[in-house]
Structure formats: structure tokens, C-alpha cells
Amino acid sequence: MTRATGSGPVFSVEEFVQSLTAQLDKAQDSLAIKAKTGRPLTFALKDLSVDLKVFWEAPQGQLKLRHAAPNEEGASTVHLSFTTITRSMAEENSLSLALDEDHRSLSEIADEASLGEEERRQLEMVGVRTVGQFRRLSESTHPKQVEAYLGIPVNRLRMALERSSRPAVIEQQPVRGPDNRRLMRIRGANLMSGSTPEVLMSGEPVEVLEASETELLVKPMAHHREGQYEVRVSGQRATGFYELPGEEAPGSQADPYATATHPYAQGAYGQANPHQAHQAHQPAHQRPPNGQPQYAESEYLPAGGSRW
């Protein structure tokens, strides 16, 4: 590897490719607009080749590049070729971002006793960057194989897997139910394990209306304003803090849910619910009872069994 000796700025291959493709996308959009002006003939981007004269650096295991200065000897040549692909081709050959997968980063479940910085770097080099990807790896691969190829001890892998299966809360959001009742949506990971979890707000159990591994919808009591909430799943717990607006008359100035522009109004139970508008145009025999939207059923799909 040829190492850089100059003082120019360094950059990663990823940064270069992302910047270049972003500008190519913008040029493509501009050409599409130009075609709409009635021109019978215009241009399109098809292929692009780039040759870079660079020096390489590898700080902390990450490859970095530096452009060679004029007449600077010893530089490497990097040849990049770009071509066009369709959206279906891009989706077929890229990572599937499933909505029900745990998208937390490995750093959120790691510590020095399980996955240290070096172990996380080894996993990232083989494409394992999130907790969901790590758990999928555990379901299809024996830990001895991972230890042999990546050098991560089995006991560390099993400890990290145990930490990844604990319930965790990421955020909570107040929403309105169909009867204008205050509800609270809790998002996180491992929030359900076979049966409906128990949720406490300020130490008091509250009703769970919907439950899945990544999301809960609960019904606070009328006096709940702020405090700590707790989710209990299979003997384990995750906690967070909530703050809810008071009960106000619908449409009042103090009601944060009254306007469709408020972010809460865009949620599944906000005033701007698209299902309500859809139901208004439905025949009477197809509408839910009392014309109110019903809670969607949340299907619980148990995670695959880990081989670790």
C-alpha cells in the first residue's frame, strides 16, 4: 500500500462515491425537467468513468484517500466506472430495511465485556452494523464459525446476543384515539415476547391497546401528566420518561392535537388520519361501528431461534 506523505485533505471511497452520485442525480433531475419544456431531443446520463491518482492511508482500519499533487510520484490509480440501473435493480441488490427489524447500532448493546470497539469493527467489515443484522447472523451461523473467521470469542458473542434480546425503549409520542382520548405510543425493541407486556406509568398499570416487538399503544389514566413509565417483558424491564398534555376540549386553542399541521395529528390516530377520510366515502355497510376507525391488529411474529 502506498502511504500518503503530503498534507492534503483525506477522504473515504464512500464519501467520494456518495458526493458524485448525488450530483449525478441532480443532473438527471435537471435533464428530466428540461425534457418537459417540449424539446424534441435532449441528453441523458448513461456511463461515467473516473480515474483518480491517490495515496492511501488506513487510520484505525478505515481506508482513506488523498489526491496526488502535481508531479508527485508514487501515487496509485483508482478506476471507477458508473452506469445506470433501475429502481428494481437497486432494491434487489441492496439491504432490505424491514420495518420490524431492530435498527439499533451495535454500540447501543455493546460494552467491553461483550463487544468492544475492535469486535464491532470486525463485524462491520462483514456487513453487520445493526442489532437486527447481528441477531440474523446468530440464527444462521454457528458461533464457532464467527470466532474462526473474525476472531471474536464465543462467550463475547453470546453475551452480546443476550444483551440484544433485552427490552429497550427508544421514544414515546402522545397521540389521540378515535374517541379523542389521550393515548401514548412507545417505540423500541423486544417490547413483546409471546404475550402482551405489562406497562406501568408512574407506578400504575395501564391498558395496552396494541403490542408488537417494536411498538406499543397504551391508554394513560386521566391524571397522568409526566413521570416515568416501565415496560415489563418476560421478567425484564425497560424504562423511560413521559410528558403528556392535559385533557383539553377538542378544537380549543390549547389543544395541540387540534390542527392537522401538528406532527401528532399525522399519526395513526391523529385528526388528519387518512383512514377517516377514506371511510367517509365508503358505503354505510362497510364502515366500522359508529363511523370510528378501529385499532389495527398487530401481528406478532416471534424471532427465529438463535443457534448461539
Secondary structure, 3 states (H helix, E strand, C coil): CCECCCCCCEECHHHHHHHHHHHHHHHHHHHHHHHCCCCCCCCCCCEEEEEEEEEEECHHHCCEEEECCCCCCCCEEEEEEEECCCHHHHHHCCCCCCCCCCCCEHHHCCCCCCCCHHHHHHHHHCCCCEHHHHHHHHHHCCHHHHHHHHCCCHHHHHHHHHHHCCCEEEEEEEEECCCCCEEEEEEEECCCCCCCCEEEECCEEEEEEEECCCEEEEECCCCCCEEEEEEEECCEEEEEEEECCCCCCCCCCCCCCCCCCCHHHHCCCCCCCHHHHHHHCCCHHHCCHHHCCCCCCCCCCCCCCCCC
